Amino acid sequence: MNEVRVRFAPSPTGFFHIGSARTALFNWLYARHTGGRFVLRIEDTDKERNTEEALRVLIDGMRWLGLDWDEGPEVGGDYGPYFQSERQAIYDEYLQRLVDAGRTYEQDGAIWFKLEGERYTEYDDYKKAEIEKVRAAPVVIDDAVRGRVERAEARDFVLVRADGSPVFHFVNVVDDIAMGITHVIRGEDHLSNTSKHVELFKAFEVEPPVFAHIPLILKESGPGKMSKRDAGALIDNYEERGFLPAAVRNYIALLGWNPKDDREKLDIDEIIELFDFSGINKGNARFDERKLSALNADYLRELNLESFAFLVRPRLHEAGLIPEDMDEDYLQAVLKLCQPKARSLDSLGELCDYCFSDSFEMDAKQGEKLAKKGDPKVLLAEILPILEALDTFDADGLQSALEGHAAAQEQKVFAYFPALRYAVSGRAGGPDLLPLLAVMGRERVLSRIRAFIV
Ligand code: GLU
C-alpha cells in the first residue's frame, strides 16, 4: 500500500472547537498509527474571517495538544502552498482540465460542474420556477466508519462563483488530489457533501480517497451538537483553566473512539498503537465534563512533585497567594498533600490558600455545623497545651500526643480533628490533617488555634 497521507483542513474562524480538535487528533492518530504523513491545510478562502489571529488560535491549540504536522504552515513540505488562498494557479489548472473534458458550463457568470445523466425539468416550489435536474447514477461511498452509503446528486453545482472565487467542494477535492491524500477523516456533517466530491474525483479520473466520517459530539445535556458557546467547547479555554494537554487529548480521543475494552486512561503511545477505524463508533459521542475532569485529576496525580509544583507555582503567584520568591521546599510540601485532591491546576488555590497566608476565609456554614457537636473552642483549649508541649511537631508526634489525651478523656482521637481543621483552615475538608499540620508548622498552627479560641 502507498504511504498514508491524511490531512486536517480547518477554516480558521478564530475558535478551535473541540470537534475540530477531535478531527485533527483522529487524523494525527491515524498518521502516527500507520507511519504515514499528517498534513495541515488551511482552507482560508473566506478572506474576511480568515485572519492571522484566527490562524494563531488554531496553530497554538494544535501545538498545545501536541498534534505536530509533517507538512503545512511553519513546517513546509513538497505539496505546498498549504494555504488555499495561495493555490489559485493550481485551481485554475484543474478547472481547465474539467473545461477541456467538457464537464463545465457557464451560467449567470458562474462556472458549473456538469453531472452525467439524463436531464429533465421539475417545478421547484421554493424557487417558484422550473429547474433542471439530472438522473445521475448514485455514488457509492464505502465509508470506513459509516459503511456503505449511497447518494445521487440530482443537480449540477457551482465550481466557481460569479465573483471568481472557487467553492469549497472544488478546492477541497483539488487539494486532496494534488496533495496525494489517501484518507479523508472528517466530521459526519460532511457526509452529505461526499457525493459531490466523489463526482469530482471521477471527473478528474482519480480514485477517491478512503472516507471516514466521524460521529458528532453532542452537548453535555439535551439534543444538538456542541456549539462554540457551550462550556468546554473551546480548546484555549482548557489551557487557561489549567488542564493538562495530555489529559485533554486522552479525553478527546474517547469522543467517538474506544480501545474496545473499558479503559479510559490511556497513554498516547498506546492510543496510537490501538487507533483504527474499527474502533470509531457510529453513534454520536456526548461531551462529559465530569469525565474529562476526572481524567485530568488522574493525570495531575501522576505528575512528579517537581513538575506539579512547576505548573502550580505561577498560578498561585498570579492569584496573589504566594510571593514570587516562595520557598520551594514549603511549596512542594504543601502541594504534595494537595496533589491527590487536585482536579485541575486552577482549582489548587482553593485547596491550599490557607497554607500560605493568614487571611483566608472561614466557611461560616461549616462553623455552624461544627458548633452543633459541641463548642470547638472548648475542645481546642483542651488540646492547645498538649500541642504546645510537643517536642517534635510532626505527624507521628501529633498523633501520639492527641491519642494520649483522647484516651484520658475517654474520647476517640478523631473527635478533635474537625475543630482543629476548622481553626487552621476555615473549612471542613482538605488533605490528611496531621501531615498537613506538620507541614504548616508549629508556629502557624498554634497561633491559629490561639486566635480561634479567644
Ligand atoms: N474546511 C472544511 C471544514 O473545516 C474541511 C472539510 C474536510 O475535511 O474535507 O469543515
Boltz pocket constraint, residues with backbone or C-beta under 6 A from the ligand:
constraints:
  - pocket:
      binder: B
      contacts: [[A, 7], [A, 8], [A, 9], [A, 10], [A, 11], [A, 43], [A, 172], [A, 184], [A, 185], [A, 186], [A, 187], [A, 190]]
      max_distance: 6.0
